[in-house]
Amino acid sequence: MSEPDAPSPEIDDRWLEQSRKTVARTELAPRTRSVGRVVEIADGIARVSGLPDVRLNELLHFPNNRTGFALTLDADAVSVVLLEEGTDIEAGTPVTGTGEVIRVPVGSSLLGRVVDPLGRPLDEGEPIVAEETVPVERPAPAIIERDLVSEQVATGTLVVDALFSIGRGQRELIIGDRATGKTSLAVDAIINQKRSDIISVYVAVGQRATAVERAIAAIREHGAPERCIFVVASAAEAPGLQWLAPFAGFSIAEYFRDKGQDALIVIDDLTKHAATHRELALLTREPPGREAYPGDIFYVHARMLERAGKLSPELGGGSLTALPIAETDAGNLSAYIPTNLISITDGQIVLDSRLFASNQRPAVDVGLSVSRVGGKAQAPSLRAVSGRLRLDYSQFLELEMFTRFGGMSDTRVKGQITRGERIRALLIQPRFASLRLVDQVALLAALADGVFDALPVETLAALRPRLASHLDQTATDAVSAITPDGTLDDSVRQRLVAAVKALADELAASAKTPQPAGDAP
């Protein structure tokens, strides 16, 4: 048998040099590490003893790459919320502290990706190389660091943009019963940002996996997914991840805000997040309050939503707009969580189940909805044609209720009812059919000038999908004159109204033309 080859002296020298560098970089100093032990574990909560120096919300490590964070600190033990399934964790399992709070990766590498609240990819794509990591909980900007909310977030939905305009940096609550179109309204707002420079972050908390997949698929098909980030903690995930999801989403969105960009975050939904917080609080034996929620539930949501806002020019002028979603039970807006969120946010868009059942979609209740920024951030051209819209529509709804008990022969009342029926028809808008600013201005200007009064209501449904191409072909100069910052000139308004009237007359004439009869069988 031949002798093995002897190692080369050059290889030995390189190995020796690398070893010397490794030793030189190694800190030769005593280090201490606190190690605790699991006392008991159940329902995703581990009671750990032996960690006297642990801090609130500190990240803790368990064997097999399991992690958790300290939720409550007692005199003799720490309640730790697990972030993964803890089937292999039992009493006596060692636990070590990290001295760090939970952090999430941020940066442009997350654009277009689906991640969990810890930044781990869920879309089977390549590993994410983050530009940096930031804590999931960060202080909100101080008042002196903020600027006025004066720019509009165009949602493409006429009833929202015309009546309850949302500003960049605003917090507008979307609230309503189950299955009334809350997520659809928020997803349409994200889809419409393909026409803007806004980065969108969609956060799913406690939702069914199929519902989340449908929302993501809709954004990818109709919107600009390359400028969207999806943070998902579905109902099947651990309660700890569901609790972290909104905070992680805000940290991811704040990265773009701090760079001077504009970001939009949708949290779907905070009712389930509140239920998760209540679950964790009861499991850790915190004193229950109203409806069994702990006393700090208001503070949890307030400190999170306060992170939205518009930064001052000295800090880059970026903005973060929040659209949290909340669910009501039988339209009860006075329940604990809805009341809290309404008082925290800058307005609410209320969706009504009866309107939804009557095919008035989006099912926005004009009487209960409000935007506390509203016209301050609305495009000037849209504000010029939508000033009386809400008042006229509200008067129509009252008159319609009275006319059910008997006819009214007054000509003025009949005119108001006719105009109100056209307003209602205009506010009905199918999904994924967002309107440009110029389309909204043209429709409302034509409505105010009485263009639709003599037309059947059904004509408006046929007019909307053809409006954009018709305006581009027949009123090109007027289309280019309508900008988010520009005012509405009288001549531009007249050209837009004339173009809409021409299209409406064309549709009305084609509707009256008898169709040729088919061949007899």
C-alpha positions as CSV (number, residue, x, y, z in Angstrom):
1,M,0.0,0.0,0.0
2,S,1.3,3.4,-1.0
3,E,1.9,6.1,1.6
4,P,-0.5,9.0,1.6
5,D,0.7,12.3,0.2
6,A,2.2,14.6,2.8
7,P,0.5,18.0,3.1
8,S,2.0,20.9,1.3
9,P,4.0,23.4,3.4
10,E,2.2,26.2,1.6
11,I,-1.2,24.8,2.7
12,D,0.1,24.6,6.3
13,D,1.3,28.2,6.2
14,R,-2.1,29.5,4.9
15,W,-4.0,27.5,7.5
16,L,-1.7,28.8,10.2
17,E,-2.1,32.4,9.0
18,Q,-5.9,32.1,9.0
19,S,-5.9,30.6,12.5
20,R,-3.8,33.5,13.8
21,K,-6.3,36.0,12.3
22,T,-9.2,34.2,13.8
23,V,-7.5,34.2,17.2
24,A,-6.7,37.9,16.8
25,R,-10.3,38.8,16.2
26,T,-11.6,36.7,19.1
27,E,-12.3,38.7,22.3
28,L,-10.4,37.1,25.1
29,A,-12.4,38.2,28.0
30,P,-14.8,36.5,30.4
31,R,-18.4,36.5,29.4
32,T,-21.5,35.7,31.4
33,R,-24.7,34.3,30.1
34,S,-28.0,33.9,32.0
35,V,-29.7,30.6,31.4
36,G,-33.2,30.0,32.6
37,R,-35.4,27.0,32.7
38,V,-39.0,26.4,31.5
39,V,-41.3,25.9,34.4
40,E,-44.4,25.1,32.4
41,I,-45.7,25.6,28.9
42,A,-49.2,25.6,27.4
43,D,-51.1,27.3,24.7
44,G,-48.0,29.0,23.2
45,I,-47.0,30.6,26.6
46,A,-43.9,29.4,28.5
47,R,-43.3,30.3,32.1
48,V,-39.5,30.7,32.5
49,S,-37.5,31.1,35.8
50,G,-33.9,32.0,36.4
51,L,-33.6,35.1,34.1
52,P,-33.5,38.0,36.6
53,D,-32.0,40.5,34.1
54,V,-34.5,39.9,31.2
55,R,-36.2,43.0,29.8
56,L,-39.8,43.5,28.6
57,N,-40.2,42.4,25.0
58,E,-36.7,40.9,25.0
59,L,-36.0,38.2,22.4
60,L,-35.3,34.8,24.1
61,H,-33.8,31.7,22.5
62,F,-35.0,28.1,23.0
63,P,-33.3,25.0,21.7
64,N,-33.8,24.0,18.0
65,N,-33.9,27.6,16.8
66,R,-37.1,28.3,18.7
67,T,-37.7,31.9,19.8
68,G,-40.1,33.9,21.9
69,F,-40.4,37.3,23.6
70,A,-41.0,38.3,27.2
71,L,-44.5,39.6,27.6
72,T,-44.8,40.0,31.4
73,L,-42.2,40.1,34.1
74,D,-43.2,38.7,37.5
75,A,-41.1,38.5,40.7
76,D,-40.2,34.8,40.2
77,A,-40.8,34.1,36.5
78,V,-41.2,35.5,33.1
79,S,-44.1,34.8,30.7
80,V,-42.7,34.2,27.2
81,V,-44.8,34.2,24.1
82,L,-43.5,31.6,21.6
83,L,-43.1,32.7,18.0
84,E,-43.1,29.1,16.6
85,E,-44.8,25.9,17.6
86,G,-43.3,24.6,20.9
87,T,-44.1,20.9,20.6
88,D,-40.5,20.0,21.5
89,I,-40.3,22.4,24.4
90,E,-41.1,21.0,27.9
91,A,-40.5,21.7,31.5
92,G,-36.7,22.0,32.2
93,T,-35.8,23.2,28.7
94,P,-33.0,25.8,28.9
95,V,-33.8,29.4,27.8
96,T,-31.2,32.1,27.1
97,G,-31.6,35.8,26.8
98,T,-30.3,37.8,23.9
99,G,-30.4,41.4,25.4
100,E,-32.1,42.4,22.1
101,V,-35.7,43.2,21.3
102,I,-37.4,41.7,18.3
103,R,-36.2,43.2,15.0
104,V,-37.5,42.9,11.5
105,P,-35.5,43.3,8.2
106,V,-36.4,46.3,6.1
107,G,-35.4,47.7,2.7
108,S,-36.2,47.7,-0.9
109,S,-35.4,44.0,-1.2
110,L,-38.8,43.2,0.4
111,L,-40.7,44.9,-2.4
112,G,-42.9,42.3,-4.2
113,R,-42.4,39.7,-1.5
114,V,-44.6,37.8,0.9
115,V,-43.0,37.6,4.4
116,D,-44.0,36.7,7.9
117,P,-43.7,39.3,10.8
118,L,-40.1,38.3,11.3
119,G,-39.2,39.0,7.7
120,R,-38.9,35.3,6.7
121,P,-40.1,34.7,3.1
122,L,-43.3,32.8,2.6
123,D,-43.5,33.0,-1.2
124,E,-40.8,30.3,-1.9
125,G,-38.5,33.0,-3.4
126,E,-34.9,33.7,-2.7
127,P,-33.7,34.5,0.8
128,I,-34.1,38.2,1.6
129,V,-31.0,40.2,2.0
130,A,-32.1,43.1,4.1
131,E,-30.4,46.5,4.1
132,E,-30.8,46.8,7.8
133,T,-32.9,45.5,10.7
134,V,-35.0,47.7,13.0
135,P,-37.1,47.0,16.1
136,V,-40.7,46.1,15.5
137,E,-41.7,48.6,18.2
138,R,-40.5,52.2,17.7
139,P,-41.6,55.5,19.1
140,A,-44.0,57.6,17.0
141,P,-42.7,60.9,15.6
142,A,-43.0,63.9,17.9
143,I,-45.5,66.7,17.1
144,I,-42.6,69.0,16.2
145,E,-41.3,66.4,13.7
146,R,-44.6,66.4,11.8
147,D,-46.0,68.5,9.0
148,L,-49.6,69.3,7.9
149,V,-51.5,66.6,6.0
150,S,-52.2,68.4,2.7
151,E,-51.8,65.8,-0.1
152,Q,-54.4,63.3,-1.2
153,V,-54.1,59.5,-1.3
154,A,-56.2,58.7,-4.4
155,T,-58.1,55.5,-3.8
156,G,-59.8,55.5,-7.2
157,T,-63.2,54.9,-5.5
158,L,-65.5,57.8,-6.2
159,V,-67.4,57.8,-2.9
160,V,-64.2,57.9,-0.9
161,D,-62.2,60.4,-2.9
162,A,-65.2,62.8,-3.4
163,L,-66.8,62.6,0.1
164,F,-64.2,61.4,2.5
165,S,-60.8,62.3,1.0
166,I,-57.8,60.6,2.7
167,G,-54.6,62.6,3.1
168,R,-51.0,61.3,3.0
169,G,-50.2,60.8,6.7
170,Q,-53.8,60.3,7.8
171,R,-55.2,57.3,9.8
172,E,-58.6,56.4,8.3
173,L,-60.5,53.5,9.9
174,I,-62.5,51.1,7.6
175,I,-65.2,49.5,9.8
176,G,-68.3,47.4,9.2
177,D,-69.8,44.0,9.7
178,R,-68.4,40.8,8.4
179,A,-68.6,40.4,4.6
180,T,-69.4,44.0,3.8
181,G,-66.4,44.7,1.5
182,K,-63.9,46.2,4.0
183,T,-60.9,44.3,2.6
184,S,-62.1,45.0,-1.0
185,L,-62.2,48.7,-0.4
186,A,-58.6,48.6,1.0
187,V,-57.3,46.4,-1.7
188,D,-58.8,48.7,-4.4
189,A,-56.9,51.6,-2.7
190,I,-53.7,49.6,-2.9
191,I,-54.3,48.7,-6.6
192,N,-54.9,52.3,-7.5
193,Q,-51.4,53.2,-6.3
194,K,-50.1,51.9,-9.6
195,R,-50.8,55.4,-10.7
196,S,-48.9,57.0,-7.9
197,D,-45.5,56.8,-6.2
198,I,-46.8,55.4,-2.9
199,I,-45.3,52.1,-1.5
200,S,-48.0,49.8,-0.1
201,V,-47.8,47.4,2.8
202,Y,-50.6,44.9,3.3
203,V,-50.7,43.3,6.7
204,A,-52.9,40.2,7.2
205,V,-53.6,39.4,10.9
206,G,-55.6,36.3,11.8
207,Q,-57.2,35.9,8.3
208,R,-58.0,32.7,6.5
209,A,-55.2,31.7,4.2
210,T,-57.6,31.5,1.2
211,A,-58.7,35.1,1.9
212,V,-55.1,36.4,2.0
213,E,-54.3,34.5,-1.2
214,R,-57.2,36.1,-3.0
215,A,-56.2,39.6,-1.8
216,I,-52.6,39.1,-2.9
217,A,-53.7,37.6,-6.2
218,A,-55.9,40.6,-6.9
219,I,-53.1,43.1,-6.2
220,R,-50.7,41.1,-8.4
221,E,-53.2,41.0,-11.3
222,H,-54.6,44.5,-11.2
223,G,-52.0,46.6,-9.3
224,A,-48.3,47.1,-9.1
225,P,-47.0,44.2,-6.9
226,E,-43.4,45.3,-7.4
227,R,-44.2,48.3,-5.1
228,C,-46.1,46.3,-2.5
229,I,-45.0,44.2,0.5
230,F,-47.2,41.6,2.1
231,V,-46.8,40.8,5.7
232,V,-48.9,37.7,6.6
233,A,-49.7,36.1,9.9
234,S,-52.7,33.9,9.1
235,A,-55.1,32.3,11.6
236,A,-53.0,29.2,11.5
237,E,-49.8,30.9,12.8
238,A,-48.8,31.2,16.4
239,P,-50.6,33.9,18.4
240,G,-47.2,35.6,19.0
241,L,-46.7,36.2,15.3
242,Q,-50.2,37.5,14.9
243,W,-49.6,40.0,17.7
244,L,-46.3,41.1,16.1
245,A,-47.6,41.5,12.5
246,P,-49.0,45.1,12.7
247,F,-45.9,46.4,14.5
248,A,-43.6,44.7,12.0
249,G,-45.6,46.1,9.1
250,F,-45.3,49.6,10.5
251,S,-41.5,49.2,10.9
252,I,-41.2,48.0,7.3
253,A,-43.3,50.9,6.0
254,E,-41.4,53.5,8.1
255,Y,-38.2,52.6,6.3
256,F,-39.6,54.2,3.1
257,R,-41.2,57.1,5.0
258,D,-37.9,58.0,6.6
259,K,-36.3,58.0,3.2
260,G,-38.7,60.8,2.1
261,Q,-41.1,58.6,0.3
262,D,-44.8,58.0,0.8
263,A,-46.1,54.7,2.1
264,L,-49.6,53.2,2.7
265,I,-50.2,50.5,5.2
266,V,-53.4,48.4,5.4
267,I,-54.0,46.3,8.6
268,D,-56.5,43.6,8.1
269,D,-57.7,43.6,10.8
270,L,-57.3,45.1,14.2
271,T,-60.3,43.3,15.7
272,K,-58.5,40.0,15.4
273,H,-55.4,41.6,16.7
274,A,-57.3,42.8,19.7
275,A,-58.6,39.3,20.2
276,T,-55.1,37.9,20.1
277,H,-53.9,40.4,22.6
278,R,-56.8,39.4,24.9
279,E,-55.9,35.8,24.5
280,L,-52.2,36.4,25.4
281,A,-53.2,38.6,28.3
282,L,-55.6,36.0,29.8
283,L,-53.1,33.3,29.4
284,T,-50.5,35.3,31.3
285,R,-53.0,36.1,34.0
286,E,-53.3,39.9,33.4
287,P,-56.4,41.4,35.0
288,P,-59.3,41.5,32.5
289,G,-61.3,44.6,32.0
290,R,-64.2,45.5,29.8
291,E,-65.3,42.6,27.6
292,A,-62.3,40.7,29.1
293,Y,-59.8,42.8,27.3
294,P,-56.8,44.0,29.4
295,G,-56.6,47.6,30.3
296,D,-53.8,48.4,28.0
297,I,-55.5,47.4,24.7
298,F,-56.2,51.1,23.9
299,Y,-52.6,52.0,24.5
300,V,-51.4,49.1,22.3
301,H,-53.4,50.3,19.3
302,A,-52.8,54.0,20.0
303,R,-49.0,53.7,20.1
304,M,-49.1,51.7,16.9
305,L,-51.4,54.0,14.9
306,E,-49.6,57.1,16.2
307,R,-46.6,56.0,14.1
308,A,-48.5,57.1,10.9
309,G,-48.1,60.7,9.9
310,K,-46.5,63.3,7.7
311,L,-42.9,64.2,8.5
312,S,-41.6,67.7,8.3
313,P,-39.4,68.9,5.3
314,E,-36.4,68.9,7.6
315,L,-36.8,65.1,8.1
316,G,-37.4,64.4,4.4
317,G,-41.1,65.1,4.1
318,G,-42.1,61.4,3.8
319,S,-45.5,60.2,4.9
320,L,-47.1,57.0,6.3
321,T,-50.8,56.6,5.8
322,A,-52.7,54.0,7.8
323,L,-55.9,52.2,6.8
324,P,-56.7,49.9,9.7
325,I,-59.7,47.6,9.3
326,A,-62.1,46.7,12.2
327,E,-65.1,44.4,12.3
328,T,-68.4,45.2,14.1
329,D,-71.1,42.9,15.3
330,A,-74.6,43.8,14.0
331,G,-73.4,47.3,13.2
332,N,-72.6,48.1,16.8
333,L,-70.1,51.0,16.6
334,S,-70.3,51.5,20.3
335,A,-68.6,48.3,21.2
336,Y,-65.3,48.5,23.1
337,I,-62.7,48.0,20.3
338,P,-64.6,50.0,17.6
339,T,-65.0,52.9,20.1
340,N,-61.3,52.8,20.9
341,L,-60.3,52.8,17.2
342,I,-62.7,55.5,16.2
343,S,-61.2,57.8,18.9
344,I,-57.7,57.0,17.9
345,T,-58.0,57.5,14.1
346,D,-58.7,60.6,12.1
347,G,-62.0,59.4,10.7
348,Q,-63.9,56.3,9.7
349,I,-65.5,54.8,6.6
350,V,-68.5,52.8,7.8
351,L,-69.8,50.0,5.6
352,D,-73.4,48.9,6.1
353,S,-74.6,45.4,5.6
354,R,-78.1,46.5,4.4
355,L,-76.5,48.7,1.7
356,F,-74.3,45.7,0.7
357,A,-77.4,43.4,0.5
358,S,-79.2,45.9,-1.7
359,N,-76.2,46.0,-4.2
360,Q,-75.0,49.5,-3.2
361,R,-71.3,48.7,-3.4
362,P,-69.1,50.0,-2.0
363,A,-71.6,49.9,0.9
364,V,-70.4,53.2,2.4
365,D,-72.8,54.7,4.9
366,V,-72.6,58.4,4.0
367,G,-74.2,59.5,7.2
368,L,-71.9,57.8,9.6
369,S,-68.6,58.0,7.7
370,V,-66.4,61.0,8.1
371,S,-62.8,62.2,7.4
372,R,-61.4,64.7,9.8
373,V,-58.9,65.8,7.2
374,G,-61.2,65.7,4.2
375,G,-61.1,68.8,2.0
376,K,-57.8,69.9,3.4
377,A,-56.1,67.1,1.5
378,Q,-58.5,66.8,-1.4
379,A,-57.4,67.7,-4.9
380,P,-58.6,71.3,-5.7
381,S,-60.2,70.3,-8.9
382,L,-62.2,67.5,-7.2
383,R,-63.1,69.8,-4.3
384,A,-64.6,72.3,-6.8
385,V,-67.1,69.8,-8.1
386,S,-67.9,67.8,-5.0
387,G,-68.8,70.6,-2.5
388,R,-72.6,69.9,-2.4
389,L,-72.5,66.2,-3.2
390,R,-72.8,64.9,0.4
391,L,-75.5,67.4,1.3
392,D,-77.6,66.7,-1.8
393,Y,-77.2,62.9,-1.3
394,S,-78.2,63.1,2.4
395,Q,-81.3,65.2,1.5
396,F,-82.2,62.7,-1.2
397,L,-82.0,59.8,1.3
398,E,-84.4,61.5,3.7
399,L,-86.8,62.5,0.9
400,E,-86.8,59.0,-0.5
401,M,-87.8,57.6,2.9
402,F,-90.8,60.0,3.1
403,T,-91.9,59.3,-0.4
404,R,-92.4,55.7,0.4
405,F,-95.5,56.7,2.3
406,G,-97.1,58.6,-0.5
407,G,-96.2,60.5,-3.7
408,M,-95.1,64.1,-3.7
409,S,-96.2,66.3,-6.6
410,D,-93.8,69.2,-5.8
411,T,-91.5,69.7,-8.8
412,R,-88.6,70.7,-6.7
413,V,-88.8,67.5,-4.6
414,K,-89.1,65.4,-7.8
415,G,-85.9,67.1,-9.1
416,Q,-84.1,66.4,-5.9
417,I,-85.1,62.7,-6.0
418,T,-84.1,62.5,-9.7
419,R,-80.7,64.0,-8.9
420,G,-80.2,61.8,-5.8
421,E,-80.9,58.6,-7.9
422,R,-78.2,59.6,-10.3
423,I,-75.8,60.3,-7.4
424,R,-76.4,56.9,-6.0
425,A,-75.9,55.3,-9.4
426,L,-72.6,57.1,-9.8
427,L,-71.4,56.0,-6.3
428,I,-71.9,52.4,-7.2
429,Q,-68.6,51.1,-8.5
430,P,-67.5,47.6,-9.2
431,R,-64.2,46.2,-7.9
432,F,-61.0,46.7,-9.8
433,A,-62.6,49.6,-11.8
434,S,-60.8,52.5,-10.2
435,L,-61.3,56.0,-11.6
436,R,-58.7,58.5,-12.4
437,L,-58.9,62.0,-11.0
438,V,-60.0,63.4,-14.3
439,D,-62.7,60.8,-14.6
440,Q,-64.1,61.7,-11.2
441,V,-64.0,65.4,-11.9
442,A,-65.8,64.9,-15.3
443,L,-68.5,62.7,-13.8
444,L,-69.2,65.1,-10.9
445,A,-69.1,68.2,-13.1
446,A,-71.6,66.6,-15.5
447,L,-73.8,65.6,-12.6
448,A,-73.8,69.1,-11.2
449,D,-74.7,70.5,-14.6
450,G,-77.7,68.1,-15.0
451,V,-76.3,66.0,-17.8
452,F,-77.6,62.8,-16.3
453,D,-81.0,64.0,-15.1
454,A,-82.9,63.0,-18.3
455,L,-81.0,59.8,-18.8
456,P,-82.1,56.4,-17.4
457,V,-80.1,55.3,-14.4
458,E,-78.9,52.2,-16.2
459,T,-77.0,54.4,-18.7
460,L,-74.6,55.5,-16.0
461,A,-73.4,51.9,-15.4
462,A,-72.6,51.6,-19.1
463,L,-70.9,55.0,-19.3
464,R,-68.3,54.5,-16.5
465,P,-66.1,51.8,-18.2
466,R,-66.0,53.8,-21.5
467,L,-65.4,57.2,-20.0
468,A,-61.6,57.1,-19.7
469,S,-60.9,56.2,-23.3
470,H,-63.6,58.6,-24.5
471,L,-62.0,61.5,-22.6
472,D,-58.5,60.6,-23.9
473,Q,-59.7,60.7,-27.4
474,T,-62.1,63.7,-27.4
475,A,-60.7,66.0,-24.6
476,T,-57.0,65.4,-24.5
477,D,-56.1,68.9,-23.6
478,A,-58.6,68.9,-20.7
479,V,-57.3,65.6,-19.4
480,S,-53.8,66.9,-19.3
481,A,-54.9,70.0,-17.5
482,I,-56.4,68.1,-14.5
483,T,-53.5,67.5,-12.0
484,P,-53.6,66.7,-8.3
485,D,-52.3,70.2,-7.4
486,G,-54.0,72.2,-10.2
487,T,-57.4,74.0,-10.0
488,L,-60.3,73.5,-12.3
489,D,-60.5,76.2,-15.0
490,D,-64.0,77.0,-16.3
491,S,-63.0,76.3,-19.9
492,V,-61.6,72.9,-18.9
493,R,-64.7,72.1,-17.0
494,Q,-66.9,72.9,-20.0
495,R,-64.9,70.7,-22.3
496,L,-65.1,67.8,-19.8
497,V,-68.9,68.2,-19.4
498,A,-69.3,68.4,-23.2
499,A,-67.3,65.2,-23.6
500,V,-69.4,63.4,-21.0
501,K,-72.6,64.6,-22.5
502,A,-71.6,63.4,-25.9
503,L,-70.9,60.0,-24.6
504,A,-74.1,59.9,-22.6
505,D,-76.2,60.9,-25.6
506,E,-74.5,58.2,-27.7
507,L,-75.3,55.5,-25.1
508,A,-78.8,56.8,-24.7
509,A,-79.4,56.7,-28.5
510,S,-78.0,53.2,-28.9
511,A,-80.2,52.0,-26.0
512,K,-83.3,53.4,-27.9
513,T,-82.3,51.8,-31.2
514,P,-84.3,48.5,-31.7
515,Q,-82.1,45.5,-32.0
516,P,-82.6,43.3,-35.0
517,A,-84.7,40.2,-34.3
518,G,-83.0,36.9,-34.4
519,D,-83.8,34.1,-36.9
520,A,-87.0,32.2,-36.1
521,P,-86.4,28.8,-34.8
